[in-house]
Amino acid sequence: MLTLEMAIQKIQHFSPEQRNKVIEFIEFLEFQASQTKTIEQKKDDSNQEQSFFELAGIWEEKNITLDDIRKDAWGKENVRFVVM
């Protein structure tokens, strides 16, 4: 018999008040799990930010201009933007 099936059988013998407490506890565990996921996602996001800065300088010593990048991105030959 699965653990879940055993738990359901035991809960079925509880009073309504006890069942409500079990439900509240499960909701608490779900809340805790979602908080843990949020914290882990924030850690992952900060790791991605660090990885981004590790890439700084990869174009150093390469003959690539901003106009070349724009041309590749938009597919236009004479793309020129004035930066003010």
C-alpha positions as CSV (number, residue, x, y, z in Angstrom):
1,M,0.0,0.0,0.0
2,L,1.3,3.4,-0.9
3,T,2.1,6.0,1.7
4,L,-0.6,8.3,0.3
5,E,-3.2,5.6,0.5
6,M,-2.2,4.9,4.1
7,A,-2.5,8.6,5.0
8,I,-5.9,8.9,3.4
9,Q,-7.2,5.9,5.3
10,K,-6.0,7.3,8.6
11,I,-7.4,10.8,7.8
12,Q,-10.8,9.3,7.0
13,H,-11.1,8.2,10.7
14,F,-10.3,11.7,12.0
15,S,-13.0,14.0,13.3
16,P,-13.9,17.0,11.1
17,E,-11.9,19.3,13.3
18,Q,-8.8,17.0,13.0
19,R,-9.2,16.9,9.2
20,N,-9.4,20.7,9.1
21,K,-6.1,20.8,11.0
22,V,-4.5,18.4,8.5
23,I,-5.7,20.6,5.6
24,E,-4.3,23.7,7.3
25,F,-1.0,21.9,7.8
26,I,-0.9,20.9,4.1
27,E,-1.6,24.4,3.1
28,F,1.2,25.6,5.3
29,L,3.6,23.2,3.7
30,E,2.5,24.3,0.2
31,F,3.1,27.9,1.3
32,Q,6.6,27.0,2.6
33,A,7.4,25.2,-0.6
34,S,6.4,28.2,-2.7
35,Q,8.5,30.5,-0.6
36,T,11.5,28.1,-1.0
37,K,11.0,28.1,-4.8
38,T,10.9,31.9,-4.8
39,I,14.2,32.1,-2.8
40,E,15.8,29.5,-5.1
41,Q,14.7,31.5,-8.2
42,K,16.2,34.7,-6.8
43,K,19.5,32.8,-6.3
44,D,19.4,31.5,-9.8
45,D,18.7,35.0,-11.1
46,S,21.7,36.4,-9.3
47,N,23.9,33.6,-10.6
48,Q,22.7,34.5,-14.2
49,E,23.6,38.1,-13.5
50,Q,27.1,37.1,-12.4
51,S,27.5,34.9,-15.5
52,F,26.5,37.9,-17.7
53,F,29.4,39.9,-16.3
54,E,31.8,37.1,-16.7
55,L,31.2,37.4,-20.5
56,A,32.4,41.1,-20.4
57,G,35.2,41.5,-22.9
58,I,34.5,38.5,-25.2
59,W,34.4,40.9,-28.2
60,E,37.7,42.5,-27.2
61,E,40.2,42.4,-30.1
62,K,37.5,41.5,-32.6
63,N,36.8,43.8,-35.5
64,I,33.0,44.2,-34.9
65,T,31.3,47.6,-34.9
66,L,28.0,48.6,-33.5
67,D,26.8,49.1,-37.1
68,D,27.7,45.5,-38.0
69,I,25.7,44.2,-35.1
70,R,22.7,46.4,-36.0
71,K,23.0,45.2,-39.7
72,D,22.9,41.6,-38.6
73,A,20.0,42.2,-36.2
74,W,17.8,44.1,-38.5
75,G,19.0,42.9,-41.9
76,K,19.6,46.4,-43.3
77,E,22.7,47.4,-45.1
78,N,23.0,51.1,-44.2
79,V,21.7,51.2,-40.6
80,R,23.1,54.3,-38.8
81,F,21.9,55.7,-35.6
82,V,23.0,59.0,-34.1
83,V,23.7,58.8,-30.4
84,M,23.2,62.1,-28.6
